[in-house]
Amino acid sequence: MQEDNPKKNSFTYRLAPVVEVFASVQFTDIEQLKAAHIAEIWQGFGGRAAYPHNEEYPPLPKQQPGLGGFSFSTKPPLNRQWFMNVDRSILLQLQKDRLSCNWQKIGSQDYPRYEKVIRTFQEVHGKLWSFIGTQEWPLPRIEQLELGYVNIIPLNAFSDGEDLSNIGHIFRDVAWEKNIRFLPSPNRMNLEWQFPMPENLFTGHVQIITVQNPEDGRSALRFGLHATGGMPSEQNAMHTWFDKAHRWIIHAFDDLITPAIQKHWEKQS
């Protein structure tokens, strides 16, 4: 995980275990959007030359901003469209009320850094808004922005087994006391924290859960950090919001891990 402006942020992580980065915008339904429009929007994003893989999935339920819940519509939903580049590392998702851009690690691929991911997201968001304008539809109102990072940490990288007895070696605020006791060391966990931000710009979320590592099937920790919030009113608000959310995620990542892990993941000033 790496800072993109060394003058603004004074550290980088050369070996952070990031496997996914996503940026998303939720908006009021584009009521006029139909399946017949998808091919034209796809072409606007770059078509098969840029995103040769297209798949369809059921739409995600709408998130209620600030409440963490969902609302449902009685209207038949338009499917969620996936558009992926050649190696499937970049995924665009589009449905009537949401657009997102995901980078997903494929094999030994290096993280392309935040600036590239957010630039791709901003480009396709601009093209979607341009398409809406050419159709002379009303622009939807932005309801919620989201930025997130996902890290996968193999448990056997820091202990002889795959239990959580050494989790305190990774996270400074989580530990398991290993003195003689009735309970053995746990092998599963699901921890969530939520952090309010000044001026209610966004809410920070942290989740640490045990998962199966997709690379080898062994136990691992999924260390996720994401920010969600409404759209500020000032000029260039979306760009500013994502940059501030990114800065929070980077500093939260750094704050939550121990000095030993900071060194292991090669924190550099």
C-alpha atoms as one frame of an Amber mdcrd trajectory, in Angstrom:
protein
   0.000   0.000   0.000   1.601   3.232  -1.094   1.106   6.946  -0.725   0.884
   8.837  -3.997   1.991  12.310  -2.896   5.178  12.048  -0.830   5.026  15.728
   0.086   1.545  15.299   1.566   2.028  11.847   3.074   5.459  10.839   4.290
   5.462   7.026   4.052   4.934   4.109   1.713   4.478   0.335   2.123   6.377
  -1.611  -0.507   5.025  -5.054   0.445   1.528  -4.403   1.782  -0.719  -7.416
   1.007  -3.386  -5.452  -0.900  -5.446  -7.625  -3.275  -8.361  -5.318  -4.163
  -9.169  -1.622  -4.385 -12.621  -0.293  -5.258 -14.263   3.069  -5.817 -18.035
   3.379  -6.072 -20.806   5.927  -6.426 -24.462   5.286  -5.586 -27.103   7.594
  -7.042 -30.839   7.878  -7.502 -32.207   5.451 -10.073 -31.648   6.233 -13.736
 -35.270   5.392 -14.490 -34.891   5.602 -18.274 -31.964   3.158 -18.399 -32.918
  -0.048 -20.202 -31.069  -3.144 -21.353 -31.047  -1.709 -24.885 -28.749   1.117
 -23.716 -26.042  -1.141 -22.262 -24.164  -1.757 -25.520 -23.836   1.985 -26.187
 -22.605   2.665 -22.651 -20.139  -0.228 -22.946 -18.851   1.279 -26.167 -18.460
   4.628 -24.447 -16.359   2.983 -21.724 -14.030   1.619 -24.419 -16.003  -1.316
 -25.802 -14.525  -4.748 -26.389 -11.101  -3.254 -27.118 -10.758  -2.074 -23.513
 -13.218  -4.397 -21.717 -13.697  -7.582 -23.764 -15.430  -9.542 -20.989 -19.075
  -8.836 -20.127 -21.167 -10.692 -17.551 -24.556 -10.098 -15.911 -25.540 -10.535
 -12.272 -28.522  -9.585 -10.126 -28.353  -5.962  -8.935 -27.028  -5.127  -5.499
 -29.665  -3.736  -3.100 -29.522   0.002  -2.523 -27.627   1.037   0.596 -29.297
   3.555   2.854 -26.677   6.288   3.371 -25.693   6.630   7.008 -27.872   3.734
   8.151 -26.007   0.718   6.872 -29.260  -0.885   5.704 -30.941  -1.517   2.379
 -34.065  -0.465   0.543 -35.864  -2.507  -2.058 -37.931  -1.649  -5.094 -41.000
  -3.485  -6.376 -40.024  -2.695  -9.999 -38.320  -5.436 -12.051 -34.583  -4.702
 -11.696 -32.126  -4.155 -14.532 -29.262  -6.625 -14.214 -25.898  -5.494 -12.902
 -23.362  -5.416 -15.734 -19.738  -6.439 -15.360 -17.180  -5.135 -17.852 -13.636
  -6.504 -17.438 -10.331  -5.827 -19.152  -8.294  -8.566 -20.845  -6.725 -10.050
 -17.692  -9.863  -9.303 -15.588  -7.877  -7.195 -13.132 -10.064  -4.131 -13.793
 -13.790  -4.635 -13.235 -16.453  -2.005 -13.956 -19.897  -2.621 -12.466 -22.991
  -0.761 -13.589 -26.614  -0.918 -12.499 -29.450   1.622 -12.404 -28.273   3.236
  -9.183 -24.569   2.443  -8.954 -21.241   2.550 -10.765 -18.028   1.092  -9.412
 -14.490   0.341 -10.484 -12.530  -2.512  -8.884  -8.897  -3.457  -9.236  -8.332
  -7.105  -8.315  -4.917  -8.716  -7.981  -4.318 -11.444 -10.561  -1.407 -13.785
  -9.849   1.746 -11.877  -8.889   0.489  -8.625 -10.401   1.595  -5.467  -8.595
  -0.918  -2.992  -7.208  -1.177  -0.193  -9.822  -1.602   2.451  -7.100  -4.564
   4.571  -6.147  -4.107   7.248  -8.825  -4.601   4.781 -11.667  -7.659   3.154
 -10.091  -9.370   6.449  -9.258  -8.543   7.888 -12.693 -10.245   4.899 -14.364
 -13.269   5.343 -12.096 -13.501   9.076 -12.826 -13.212   8.482 -16.578 -16.071
   5.971 -16.713 -18.171   8.081 -14.348 -17.695  11.063 -16.674 -18.624   8.954
 -19.699 -21.771   7.676 -18.004 -22.798  11.231 -17.104 -22.075  12.316 -20.726
 -24.264   9.496 -22.038 -27.099  10.598 -19.754 -26.664  14.142 -21.073 -26.811
  13.078 -24.724 -30.050  11.225 -23.966 -31.393  14.419 -22.363 -32.265  12.532
 -19.206 -32.118  14.295 -15.837 -28.817  13.696 -14.064 -29.241  11.427 -11.053
 -28.494  12.788  -7.593 -25.428  11.283  -5.932 -26.345   9.596  -2.647 -23.169
   7.907  -1.452 -19.480   7.533  -2.324 -17.290   4.629  -1.240 -13.595   3.784
  -1.399 -12.128   0.565  -0.074  -8.999  -1.556   0.195  -8.810  -5.303   0.868
  -5.689  -7.057   2.168  -5.152 -10.813   2.578  -2.744 -11.868   5.351  -1.798
 -15.593   5.499  -1.936 -16.744   9.131   0.993 -19.125   8.693   3.204 -16.190
   7.680   3.499 -15.118  11.322   3.094 -18.362  13.297   3.753 -22.093  13.081
   0.039 -22.940  12.878  -3.107 -21.379  11.477  -4.786 -20.266  14.685  -5.021
 -16.700  15.984  -2.638 -17.031  18.908  -0.181 -14.563  17.377  -2.665 -12.021
  16.039  -1.263  -9.472  18.473   1.954  -9.623  16.461   0.018  -8.194  13.480
  -2.512  -5.788  14.999  -1.637  -3.497  17.870  -5.197  -3.391  19.307  -5.997
  -7.142  19.110  -4.337  -9.878  21.153  -4.949 -13.349  22.570  -3.486 -14.086
  25.990  -1.616 -17.381  25.657  -1.008 -18.243  29.323  -2.407 -21.520  30.693
  -6.176 -21.267  30.355  -9.300 -23.288  29.657  -9.886 -22.106  26.076  -7.502
 -22.996  23.253  -6.372 -20.353  20.799  -9.276 -19.438  18.488  -9.133 -20.251
  14.789 -11.854 -17.901  13.541 -12.785 -14.277  14.172 -15.013 -11.506  12.828
 -14.094  -8.057  14.080 -15.609  -4.765  12.891 -14.881  -1.185  13.880 -16.506
   2.033  12.735 -14.935   5.476  13.048 -16.764   8.815  12.706 -14.911  11.557
  10.873 -14.908  15.314  11.614 -17.680  17.294   9.886 -19.375  13.983   8.929
 -17.421  13.891   5.651 -17.456  10.103   5.750 -17.463   7.112   8.073 -14.419
   4.875   8.285 -14.909   1.118   8.490 -12.423  -1.608   9.420 -13.103  -5.339
   9.255 -10.759  -8.193  10.192 -12.152 -11.684   9.517 -10.758 -15.161   8.946
 -11.105 -16.425   5.380  -9.703 -19.082   3.111  -6.742 -17.753   1.154  -7.687
 -18.030  -2.551  -4.036 -18.684  -3.447  -3.492 -21.848  -1.396  -6.758 -22.598
   0.443  -5.160 -22.071   3.862  -6.433 -19.839   6.661  -5.850 -16.120   6.289
  -7.094 -12.788   7.579  -9.089 -10.469   5.360  -8.142  -6.967   6.510 -10.543
  -4.511   4.887 -10.683  -0.747   5.223 -13.265   1.426   3.502 -14.868   4.841
   3.754 -18.485   5.728   2.947 -20.104   9.126   2.852 -22.402  11.566   1.124
 -21.426  13.960  -1.634 -19.965  17.296  -0.405 -21.315  20.459  -2.013 -18.078
  22.263  -2.958 -16.516  22.373  -6.425 -14.531  19.246  -7.420 -16.228  17.610
  -4.461 -16.016  14.017  -5.691 -12.289  14.175  -6.437 -11.624  15.830  -3.061
 -13.770  13.279  -1.214 -11.933  10.292  -2.688  -8.523  11.821  -1.969  -9.469
  12.434   1.675 -10.938   8.940   1.993  -7.761   7.475   0.495  -5.612   9.404
   2.938  -7.724   8.125   5.856  -7.434   4.509   4.676  -3.654   4.706   4.299
  -3.184   6.243   7.741  -5.699   3.872   9.374  -3.821   0.911   7.868  -0.577
   2.252   9.318  -2.149   2.984  12.712  -3.651  -0.478  13.177  -0.600  -2.674
  12.519   2.334  -3.185  14.880   5.822  -1.715  14.366   7.117  -5.223  13.621
   4.627  -5.645  10.771   5.327  -2.121   9.533   8.931  -3.239   9.178   7.978
  -6.606   7.634   5.876  -4.880   4.975   8.750  -2.442   4.400   7.374   0.869
   5.519   9.481   3.548   3.878   9.654   7.258   4.680
